[in-house]
Amino acid sequence: MSGIDPNILNSFALVNPAIASPLSLIATIVSTSLSFVIAWYFLKSYRFTGFGYLLGLPVGFIFIAISFIFQHLNLVYSQDPVLNPAFFWVQLIMQSEGFALIAASYQLKNAGHPDAEREISSRLDRDMVDSFRSHYSHARRKADRQARRRYVLISLIPLIMVPFPFILSTFTLASTPYFDYPRLADLSFYMRIFNMVALGYILKTATVSLVRAGNIRLLYIPAAFALFWLEQYSLVIAYFDNSTVSFMGSLIARLAALVIFVYVMRQVVTASRRVEEIETREKA
């Protein structure tokens, strides 16, 4: 599978050459700065709560920020036959690893949630009673085993996502003695499909979690992930038709997602500070 021009490894090449480099620089500075701010907010949350699953969120956004830097370097060294594909390869890995780490964090969060633990425990108790009443019928035991296998599989899928981008990219690189531009372009297509799957899982998990908690105000977070998904989808469209409109749409979706994230995190921090001030006044 290959696009109209498989030698294009950087979507900024679709823009007018006179503005491609300045546009890439501005987009990189803004995107990287916002990503590091988001990572800093999540790191503060991790230090405050100590929940291990939160560590994947700041690391994930740091990886995404690094991918933006390598995307710009890929454009700067577009005429270099070695650095151009190398930077493109690193960009793909970093971005996909970032989304995979965020997906794994959401999976670990749900796996360790007290409500989920109580639900699982209650379900197991009911299963034991039902099994006793049915005299441990063979059909019942088989159904229980299948249910447990499905639960384990669903729990492991996000964790398997983490090493997958590195393994796939390394296999593609190692299977060819020299950098193969069309093959790298095809790799970008598959990695963006992977990103869409990871973001779809994050979007579903984040939305369900916030709705169950009744925290409607934080539904901006799933909206931000939806914009990230739209960014990847637009890049997939650009892969097939080399459309400048599709690429610009992906760039706008990315920046909007990052801005929404920063806005939500600032609101959460501000609200937390107000609660702390009120509690301090009440104690005084």
NORSULBEL-V905914 format. One record per residue. N is the residue number from 1. RES is the residue in three letters. PHI is phi in degrees with one decimal (none if undefined). OMEGA is omega in whole degrees, 0 to 359 (999 if undefined). BURIAL is I if it has 24 or more other C-alpha atoms within 12 Angstrom, else O. Layout:
N&RES&PHI&OMEGA&BURIAL, N&RES&PHI&OMEGA&BURIAL
This chain:
1&MET&none&178&O, 2&SER&-153.7&182&I, 3&GLY&-81.7&181&I, 4&ILE&-61.5&176&O, 5&ASP&-128.2&184&I, 6&PRO&-69.7&181&I, 7&ASN&-83.3&178&I, 8&ILE&-82.0&180&I, 9&LEU&-103.2&180&I, 10&ASN&-136.1&185&I, 11&SER&-65.0&177&I, 12&PHE&-65.2&177&I, 13&ALA&-67.8&178&I, 14&LEU&-77.1&182&I, 15&VAL&-85.8&176&I, 16&ASN&-51.5&183&O, 17&PRO&-54.9&182&O, 18&ALA&-69.1&183&O, 19&ILE&-115.8&184&O, 20&ALA&-60.5&183&I, 21&SER&-66.8&177&I, 22&PRO&-62.2&179&O, 23&LEU&-63.9&178&I, 24&SER&-63.0&180&I, 25&LEU&-63.7&180&O, 26&ILE&-63.5&180&O, 27&ALA&-62.2&180&I, 28&THR&-67.6&180&I, 29&ILE&-62.0&181&O, 30&VAL&-66.5&183&I, 31&SER&-64.3&181&I, 32&THR&-66.0&180&I, 33&SER&-61.9&180&I, 34&LEU&-64.0&180&I, 35&SER&-64.9&179&I, 36&PHE&-68.5&176&I, 37&VAL&-63.8&178&I, 38&ILE&-61.5&179&I, 39&ALA&-60.8&180&I, 40&TRP&-65.0&178&I, 41&TYR&-62.8&180&I, 42&PHE&-66.5&178&I, 43&LEU&-66.3&176&I, 44&LYS&-63.1&178&O, 45&SER&-62.2&179&I, 46&TYR&-65.0&180&O, 47&ARG&-65.6&182&O, 48&PHE&-74.0&184&O, 49&THR&-92.4&183&O, 50&GLY&78.6&179&O, 51&PHE&-72.9&184&O, 52&GLY&-62.3&184&O, 53&TYR&-65.1&181&I, 54&LEU&-71.1&183&I, 55&LEU&-65.7&180&I, 56&GLY&-67.7&181&I, 57&LEU&-70.8&178&I, 58&PRO&-65.0&179&I, 59&VAL&-64.0&179&I, 60&GLY&-60.6&180&I, 61&PHE&-72.0&175&I, 62&ILE&-66.1&177&I, 63&PHE&-61.2&179&I, 64&ILE&-63.6&178&I, 65&ALA&-62.2&179&I, 66&ILE&-63.7&179&I, 67&SER&-63.1&178&I, 68&PHE&-65.9&179&I, 69&ILE&-62.9&181&I, 70&PHE&-70.1&175&I, 71&GLN&-64.1&178&I, 72&HIS&-69.1&178&I, 73&LEU&-62.2&177&I, 74&ASN&-60.8&178&I, 75&LEU&-73.2&181&I, 76&VAL&-60.5&182&I, 77&TYR&-102.8&183&O, 78&SER&-64.3&180&I, 79&GLN&-94.2&179&O, 80&ASP&-85.1&184&O, 81&PRO&-70.1&180&O, 82&VAL&-106.2&185&O, 83&LEU&-68.6&182&O, 84&ASN&-58.2&178&I, 85&PRO&-69.2&180&I, 86&ALA&-64.5&178&I, 87&PHE&-65.0&177&I, 88&PHE&-63.4&180&I, 89&TRP&-62.2&179&I, 90&VAL&-64.3&179&I, 91&GLN&-58.5&180&I, 92&LEU&-61.1&181&I, 93&ILE&-63.1&184&I, 94&MET&-60.8&182&I, 95&GLN&-66.5&181&I, 96&SER&-67.1&177&I, 97&GLU&-63.8&179&I, 98&GLY&-61.7&179&I, 99&PHE&-65.4&180&I, 100&ALA&-65.4&179&I, 101&LEU&-66.0&178&I, 102&ILE&-65.0&178&I, 103&ALA&-62.4&179&I, 104&ALA&-63.9&179&I, 105&SER&-63.9&179&I, 106&TYR&-66.1&179&I, 107&GLN&-66.3&180&I, 108&LEU&-66.4&177&I, 109&LYS&-61.9&180&I, 110&ASN&-68.0&181&I, 111&ALA&-66.7&182&I, 112&GLY&-102.5&182&O, 113&HIS&-71.7&181&O, 114&PRO&-55.4&180&O, 115&ASP&-63.9&179&O, 116&ALA&-66.1&179&O, 117&GLU&-63.9&179&O, 118&ARG&-65.0&180&O, 119&GLU&-64.1&180&O, 120&ILE&-65.0&179&O, 121&SER&-61.6&179&O, 122&SER&-62.7&180&O, 123&ARG&-63.9&178&O, 124&LEU&-64.1&178&O, 125&ASP&-62.6&179&O, 126&ARG&-63.6&179&O, 127&ASP&-63.9&180&O, 128&MET&-65.1&179&O, 129&VAL&-64.7&180&O, 130&ASP&-63.5&180&O, 131&SER&-65.7&178&O, 132&PHE&-64.6&182&O, 133&ARG&-66.3&181&O, 134&SER&-93.3&178&O, 135&HIS&59.0&177&O, 136&TYR&52.1&181&O, 137&SER&-61.6&182&O, 138&HIS&-61.9&180&O, 139&ALA&-62.8&181&O, 140&ARG&-67.1&180&O, 141&ARG&-64.2&179&O, 142&LYS&-64.2&178&O, 143&ALA&-64.8&179&O, 144&ASP&-64.2&179&O, 145&ARG&-63.9&179&O, 146&GLN&-65.1&179&O, 147&ALA&-64.7&179&O, 148&ARG&-66.5&178&O, 149&ARG&-63.0&178&O, 150&ARG&-62.9&181&O, 151&TYR&-63.4&179&O, 152&VAL&-64.7&180&O, 153&LEU&-63.1&180&O, 154&ILE&-62.9&180&O, 155&SER&-71.7&185&I, 156&LEU&-85.6&185&O, 157&ILE&-55.5&179&I, 158&PRO&-62.3&179&I, 159&LEU&-71.5&176&I, 160&ILE&-68.6&180&O, 161&MET&-61.6&188&I, 162&VAL&-62.5&180&I, 163&PRO&-79.8&187&O, 164&PHE&-60.1&181&I, 165&PRO&-59.7&180&I, 166&PHE&-66.2&181&I, 167&ILE&-64.1&181&O, 168&LEU&-63.6&182&I, 169&SER&-66.6&180&I, 170&THR&-66.5&178&O, 171&PHE&-62.3&180&O, 172&THR&-63.8&181&I, 173&LEU&-69.8&184&I, 174&ALA&-74.5&184&O, 175&SER&-79.4&180&O, 176&THR&-123.8&183&O, 177&PRO&-66.7&177&O, 178&TYR&-128.3&178&O, 179&PHE&-64.3&180&I, 180&ASP&-105.7&185&I, 181&TYR&-59.8&178&I, 182&PRO&-59.7&180&I, 183&ARG&-70.1&176&I, 184&LEU&-66.2&177&I, 185&ALA&-64.0&176&I, 186&ASP&-65.1&178&I, 187&LEU&-60.3&179&I, 188&SER&-62.4&178&I, 189&PHE&-63.2&181&I, 190&TYR&-66.3&180&I, 191&MET&-68.2&178&I, 192&ARG&-72.3&173&I, 193&ILE&-63.5&176&I, 194&PHE&-59.8&179&I, 195&ASN&-60.2&179&I, 196&MET&-65.6&177&I, 197&VAL&-65.2&179&I, 198&ALA&-61.8&180&I, 199&LEU&-68.3&176&I, 200&GLY&-62.5&177&I, 201&TYR&-63.9&179&I, 202&ILE&-60.8&182&I, 203&LEU&-59.7&180&I, 204&LYS&-63.5&183&I, 205&THR&-65.1&181&I, 206&ALA&-64.9&181&I, 207&THR&-64.9&180&I, 208&VAL&-61.9&181&O, 209&SER&-62.6&182&I, 210&LEU&-71.9&179&O, 211&VAL&-66.6&179&O, 212&ARG&-63.6&179&O, 213&ALA&-79.2&180&O, 214&GLY&72.6&182&O, 215&ASN&-96.2&185&O, 216&ILE&-67.1&184&O, 217&ARG&-63.1&181&O, 218&LEU&-85.4&177&I, 219&LEU&-67.3&172&I, 220&TYR&-62.0&181&I, 221&ILE&-64.2&174&I, 222&PRO&-58.8&178&I, 223&ALA&-63.6&178&I, 224&ALA&-65.5&178&I, 225&PHE&-65.6&177&I, 226&ALA&-63.7&178&I, 227&LEU&-69.5&174&I, 228&PHE&-61.4&177&I, 229&TRP&-62.3&179&I, 230&LEU&-64.1&177&I, 231&GLU&-59.6&181&I, 232&GLN&-65.1&179&I, 233&TYR&-62.5&180&I, 234&SER&-64.5&177&I, 235&LEU&-68.2&175&I, 236&VAL&-63.9&178&I, 237&ILE&-62.7&179&I, 238&ALA&-64.7&178&I, 239&TYR&-61.7&183&I, 240&PHE&-83.5&186&I, 241&ASP&-116.8&181&O, 242&ASN&51.3&183&I, 243&SER&-84.8&175&I, 244&THR&-65.9&180&I, 245&VAL&-62.8&179&O, 246&SER&-63.0&180&I, 247&PHE&-65.4&180&I, 248&MET&-63.5&176&I, 249&GLY&-62.6&178&I, 250&SER&-65.7&180&I, 251&LEU&-67.0&178&I, 252&ILE&-64.4&179&I, 253&ALA&-62.9&179&I, 254&ARG&-62.4&182&I, 255&LEU&-64.7&178&I, 256&ALA&-64.0&179&I, 257&ALA&-62.0&181&I, 258&LEU&-66.5&179&I, 259&VAL&-63.8&178&I, 260&ILE&-61.9&179&I, 261&PHE&-60.3&180&I, 262&VAL&-62.5&179&I, 263&TYR&-60.5&181&O, 264&VAL&-64.4&181&I, 265&MET&-63.9&177&I, 266&ARG&-65.0&179&O, 267&GLN&-63.0&180&O, 268&VAL&-64.8&180&O, 269&VAL&-64.0&179&O, 270&THR&-62.0&179&O, 271&ALA&-63.4&179&O, 272&SER&-64.9&179&O, 273&ARG&-65.0&179&O, 274&ARG&-64.5&178&O, 275&VAL&-62.7&179&O, 276&GLU&-64.0&179&O, 277&GLU&-64.8&179&O, 278&ILE&-63.9&179&O, 279&GLU&-64.7&179&O, 280&THR&-65.4&179&O, 281&ARG&-65.0&181&O, 282&GLU&-65.7&179&O, 283&LYS&-68.4&180&O, 284&ALA&-71.0&999&O
